[in-house]
């Protein structure tokens, strides 16, 4: 006899998550007021969004997952290599709009996104953790700045990771 398991997931709006969008790129850059702040060749452009209840555990888990995610091709054209395996670089850009709520009306609400006094320390800690896991500095944007982000998505490969969805 097989006994099934019922898992109550609930509504995503009820979850408190850190969210990252990872884009595998052949190049990317962040420009602020006409000056290039960060630029890379092969690697990841990461958009990171934070909620007020995100914890150090969320940051650590996501940083580890990001650096060890095997989405680069090996010699058989299979996604088997992590960014460390290919010597890639990372740019991380804070992106509160990842938590846009569009259910009502046509103007998005960003009420789920962490306020700057909470989001800035979370962003800085996440950048530090990714840098430590990667073993080298990562590029950044500037929190709250009007940034121009350019990239060439390689593949294209774009992956979303939510810290509370650890399947």
C-alpha atoms as one frame of an Amber mdcrd trajectory, in Angstrom:
protein
   0.000   0.000   0.000   1.312   3.440  -0.934   0.662   6.331   1.370   0.660
   9.680  -0.336   1.861  12.911   1.185  -0.094  16.140   0.966   2.054  19.214
   1.000   0.467  22.565   1.646   2.412  25.141  -0.255   0.160  28.120   0.291
   0.134  31.268  -1.727   3.515  32.601  -2.881   2.531  36.032  -1.577   2.533
  34.558   1.921   6.151  33.408   1.686   9.057  35.602   2.725  11.840  34.982
   0.268  15.052  36.276  -1.123  14.834  36.098  -4.905  17.619  36.091  -7.469
  17.466  36.020 -11.240  20.649  34.573 -12.707  21.537  35.279 -16.294  24.455
  33.411 -17.827  26.262  36.024 -19.882  29.095  36.292 -22.339  29.466  39.884
 -21.141  27.685  42.342 -18.887  28.167  45.802 -17.441  26.597  48.326 -15.095
  26.878  52.017 -15.946  25.961  54.825 -13.541  25.882  58.467 -14.662  27.825
  57.591 -17.810  30.649  55.752 -15.993  31.078  51.989 -15.998  30.843  50.732
 -12.399  31.325  47.015 -13.164  31.925  44.907 -16.237  32.619  41.238 -16.865
  33.060  38.811 -19.690  31.885  35.208 -19.137  29.838  34.753 -15.986  26.590
  35.717 -14.290  24.588  38.884 -14.101  22.537  38.429 -10.925  19.512  40.524
 -10.020  18.862  40.197  -6.286  15.726  41.156  -4.403  15.222  41.089  -0.644
  12.297  41.013   1.745  12.415  42.404   5.271  12.326  38.971   6.889  15.275
  37.517   4.953  17.844  35.931   7.231  21.557  35.218   7.140  20.590  31.611
   6.422  18.717  32.750   3.284  21.732  34.744   2.147  24.181  31.906   2.805
  22.032  29.265   1.116  21.441  31.441  -1.956  25.111  32.467  -2.250  26.199
  28.830  -2.070  23.557  27.727  -4.593  24.545  30.530  -6.970  28.269  29.754
  -6.975  27.724  26.002  -7.317  24.937  26.103  -9.900  26.085  23.983 -12.853
  24.829  25.853 -15.897  27.969  26.102 -18.002  28.631  23.581 -20.740  31.263
  20.899 -20.389  33.210  19.314 -23.281  30.049  17.366 -24.257  27.868  20.496
 -24.417  26.055  19.450 -21.232  25.351  21.899 -18.396  27.722  20.326 -15.863
  30.097  23.107 -14.866  29.781  25.741 -12.156  31.025  29.300 -12.486  34.153
  28.427 -10.469  34.928  25.629 -12.943  34.999  28.030 -15.896  36.739  30.947
 -14.138  33.672  33.142 -14.605  32.857  36.426 -12.926  29.707  37.782 -11.318
  27.938  41.124 -11.155  25.186  41.473  -8.536  22.594  44.226  -8.907  19.977
  44.951  -6.243  16.532  44.782  -7.836  13.524  45.553  -5.623  11.193  45.244
  -8.634  11.578  41.454  -8.468   8.811  41.634  -5.869   6.348  43.563  -8.027
   2.764  42.675  -7.263   0.558  43.125 -10.299  -2.679  41.461  -9.210  -4.646
  44.688  -8.793  -4.693  47.405 -11.407  -1.911  48.255 -13.809   0.531  49.973
 -11.470   2.785  47.460  -9.683   3.081  47.509  -5.920   6.461  46.891  -4.294
   5.207  46.577  -0.721   6.847  43.126  -0.299  10.343  44.473  -1.096  12.566
  45.352   1.858  12.978  49.045   2.631  16.468  50.455   1.987  17.497  50.439
   5.672  17.018  46.658   5.667  17.781  45.843   2.029  21.164  47.616   1.859
  22.799  45.547   4.647  21.259  42.367   3.166  22.608  43.257  -0.281  26.082
  44.059   1.065  26.195  40.816   3.080  25.033  38.807   0.052  27.739  40.370
  -2.147  30.343  39.504   0.513  29.123  35.895   0.814  29.113  35.360  -2.955
  32.601  36.847  -3.197  33.847  34.540  -0.444  32.238  31.478  -2.063  33.588
  32.421  -5.479  37.058  33.147  -4.129  37.341  36.560  -5.785  35.602  39.939
  -5.781  32.273  40.327  -7.557  31.067  43.394  -9.399  28.121  45.394  -8.158
  25.725  48.098  -9.056  24.912  50.892  -6.634  21.887  50.523  -4.415  19.195
  53.040  -5.348  21.100  54.494  -8.304  19.696  54.893 -11.806  21.721  52.138
 -13.473  22.028  51.110 -17.076  22.579  47.361 -17.164  23.821  45.835 -20.403
  24.276  42.159 -21.096  24.563  39.502 -23.716  22.632  36.528 -22.363  24.522
  33.364 -23.303  22.183  30.606 -24.374  19.930  32.284 -23.387  20.063  30.871
 -19.868  18.027  32.618 -17.177  17.223  30.960 -13.840  15.212  32.137 -10.851
  16.038  31.006  -7.319  13.862  31.752  -4.306  15.499  31.152  -0.919  12.421
  29.489   0.570  11.940  27.109  -2.375  14.680  24.564  -1.642  13.262  21.623
  -3.548
